[in-house]
């Protein structure tokens, strides 16, 4: 099991300043990728290029947002999700101008064998402008993308996608995992505003039923968050059980 070193003492995340891909590559990729997970070629267009000084790092690498305090807080949050979900992906920001989004990909980056999470700087700004607990809104998005990393690592996506014309089951399963994370945080800290996870994903719901990238309606996304939350907070299930409950839940949708 992956253990977390305290960011203040052990420097869990190596912070690298001003390493971003060319915006033209990112915009070209975003124009053709409306979904939430990327194949290798799509990820290549968004991943930062200059990694010469950090490819040998032994811990997850956080490519900077440009705000040291924010990066420190994000590093702590990602460290916590990494521990709970038992995955170790790379993490980087990218230029998502005009297309606020976050992605997960199987593509290994910075020697992270569990894939990579990419967080758009525009989406980050949108989350930070949320009227209630903006830091928790950011965490909700991160936990959703880490939910996809769990799917990659455990080979869950083929079953979730079987016979489906859209990505809805894949996305709602990731929402379930995000809700599970919120429930675990609530158990640790009773004042944790876990409801923000539901409102964040509710606002990201869609009604594009004929699109292969349909993520689920606002109500479906919020309900998946609630189901994951209940699995952690009310039922107190461990990760292995939660993964199975989340699969069973998604496969009924």
N, C-alpha and C positions, 0 to 999 in steps of 0.2 A: 504494500500500500504506500502511496506517495505521502510523505510527511511534509509539513509546511514549516519553513524557518521564518522567524519573525523578520519582517522587512526592515525594521529599524535596526536590528542587531546583526542579522546575517546577510542583508542585501539580497533578498530572494530574487528580485527582478533587476536585471541590468538595464539601466535607462540609457537609451541612445538618442542623441538630439539631432533633429532636423534630417531624418532619413525618410524621405517620402518618394514614391514613384512619380514619374512625369505625369502631369494631369491629363495629357492627351491619351496616354495608354489607359488610364483609369476610366476616362469618359467613354472611350470606345468600348471598353468591356461592359460598363454599366448600361450602355445603350442596348446591348444584346442580352443582358442578364437581369431580368426583373425578379428573379427568385431569391432564395436565401442560402442555397448551397451552390458551390462552384465546382466545375471539373478542373483538371490540372491547367489547361490552357487559359481558362478564364481567370484562375487564380494568379497565373504568371503575370497577367497584365496589371494586377493590382498590388502585388507584393513589392515591398521596398527592394531596391536593387543592391545598394552598397552594404554588404554584410561582412566585409573582409575582417573587421575587427571583432566580430561578435559570434561567428559561427562555431567557435569552440566553447562558448559559455555553457556551463553545466546546468543552469537554471532557466526557466522561461524568460524570454526577452520581451520587454515592452518597448516598442518603438514610440517615441515621445509624441504627446499631443502638443507640446510646446509650453505646457504649464506644469512646473515642477510639483506644486502642491497637488494638482489633479492627478498627475502621474503616480505620486506616492499613494494617494487614496485608491487609485485604480489597481495598483500593484497589490495592495492589501486585499482588495475585494477579489481579484482574480486568484490570489493565493488561497483564499477560503473556498472558492468554487472548485479549484483544482483538487484540494484535499477531499471535499465532499464527493465529487463525481469520480475521483480516482482516474483522472486523465491528465495528460501533460502536453497540451498543444502550444504552438507558437501563438503570439499575439502581436498585432500591428494595427496602427491607424492608416487610413488611406484617404485620398481626395475623392469625395463623393458629391462634388458640386452639382447641384441640380437633380440629384438622385439619392436622397438620404437613405442609407441602408447599412446593414451589417451582414456578414457572410461567414459561413464555415466551409472549409474544404479539407479533403483528405490529403492534399498536397503537403508534404513535409517542408518545413521552413525552419532554419536555424537549428537543425538536428532535433526537432520535436517530432517524435514518431507518431504522435496521436493527431497529426494534422495541424491546422492553423485557423485561428479566428481573426477576422478582419472587421474593424469597426470604423465606419465612415465618420470623418470629422464633422460633416454637416449633421448627421444623425446625432452625434455627441452633443453638438450645440443645441439641437432641438430638445434633447432629453434634459439638458442642463437648464433650459428655459421653462421646464415644467413648473406649474404653480405649487405643487406639493412634493416634497422630498425628491428633488431632482437627482440626487445621488442614487436613490433607490430605483428610479426609472432607468438609469444607466445600468445598474446591477441586473434589472429584469431582462434587458436586452442581452447582456453578457451571459446570463444563466441560460437563456434560450439557445444562444449559439453554442454554448458548451453542451447543451442537450443534444445538438447535432453531432458534436464530437463523440459523445457517448454512443450515439447510433453508429457512427463510423467504426469505432473501436470494437463494438460488440456485434457488428454485422447485422443490425436491425433493419436497415432500410429496405432490403429486398422484400421482406415480409410486409412492411408498411406500404410499399408501393405496388405490390402484386394486385393486378386487376384494376388499378386505379388510373383514371385519366388525369388526375391532378395530384399536387403535392400535399393535399390537405392533411392526410393522416400523418405524414412525416412532420409537418409543421405543428400540428396539435399535440403530437407526442413530445416534441421539443418544448412546447408550452407547458405540458404536464410536468416535465423535468424542471422547468423554471419555477413553477408553483411549488414543486417539492423542495427546491432550494429555499424558497421563501418560508415554507413551513418549518424547515430546520432552523433557519435564522430566528424565527419567532419563538421556537422552543428555547433557544439560547438567550434571547433578549426579548422578554414579553412586550416591550414597547416598540419593537420593530414594526414599521408601517407596511406590513406584507400586502395590504390591499392595493398598494400602488402597482404591484405586479399585474393584478387583474385589470386595472384601469389602463395601464400602459399597453398591454396586449389587446385589450378591447379596442383602443384607438387605432391599432394597426390591423384590425380585421378588414376583410373585403368581401364584396359580393360578385366577384368575377368568376362565376361558377364554371364558365366554359374555358377559362384560362388554365393551362397546365400548371401555372404557378399559384393557383388559388390556395390561400393559406387558411381559409376558414372565416366564417362571419365573425363580427365583433362578439356576439353572444357565445359562439362556439369557442373562441379563443379565451374569453374570460372564464368559461366553464371548465376548460382544460386546466387553467391555472388553479382554479378552486379545487378541482379533483386532486391535482398534485399536492396542493397545500394540505388538504385533509389527510392524504396518505402519510405525510410527515407529521403534521401537528396533532391530528386526532388519533390516527392509527399507529403512529410512531414506528413506521416500517423502516428497516435499514435499506441501504442502497440496492442490494440485489433484489429484494422483494419489490421495491418501488419500481425498478426497471420492468419487472414482469407485470405489475399492476398497470403501469403506463402503457405497455404493449397491449394488454387485454382491453384497456379503455379505448385506445386509438383504433384498434381493429373492429370495434363495434360501430364506428362512426361512418 
